[in-house]
């Protein structure tokens, strides 16, 4: 996987969690990007945590 900016992933997650109806289109696009690159929002959140602490090793089985 290419290195993706943790800030960009945080922004996508923010949009996905947003309740603002004016952000519906952006929310949908962010969700598609998360699904395509990570498979789920949980894995995207792990990616951010791993970026913060390089001692964390994430292994998906």
N, C-alpha and C positions, 0 to 999 in steps of 0.2 A: 504494500500500500504506500502511496506517496505520502509524504509528510504534509499534513493539513494544519493550518493555523488553529491553535486551540481557541483563539478569540473568535474565529469564524464559526467553529463548531458551537461555542457558547451562544453566539448570536442566533444560530439556527435553533438551538434548544429553547432559547428565550422566545422566539417566534412561535414555536410549536406549543409552548405552554401559555401563550398569550390568549386572553379572553376577548380582546378587542376585535369586533367584527370588521373594522376597516383593514385589518391585517390578514384577512382570510386568504387572499391570493398568495401573499408572502409566506404565510403559515403552510399552505399546501406545498409550495416550492421547497421550503426548508425541510418539510417532512420527507419529500421524495429524495432529496439529497442525502439525508441521514439514512434512509432505508437503503439507498443504492450503495453508499460508501461503508456503512457500519452494520446494516441489517436491522438495528433497533436503536431506540433512544438510550437504552441501558448501556449498550456497548459504547455509544458516543460519550456518555457520561464517564465511563471507565477510561476512555481515551483522554479526556480532560484531566482526570485524576492522575493518570500515568504521566501526563505532560508536566503536572505540578511537582510530582515526586518521582524522580527517575529511578528510585530504588524499587518501585512497584513494578512487578512483572505480570502482565495480563496474558493468560493462556486460555484460549477458547477450545473446549473439547467437544 
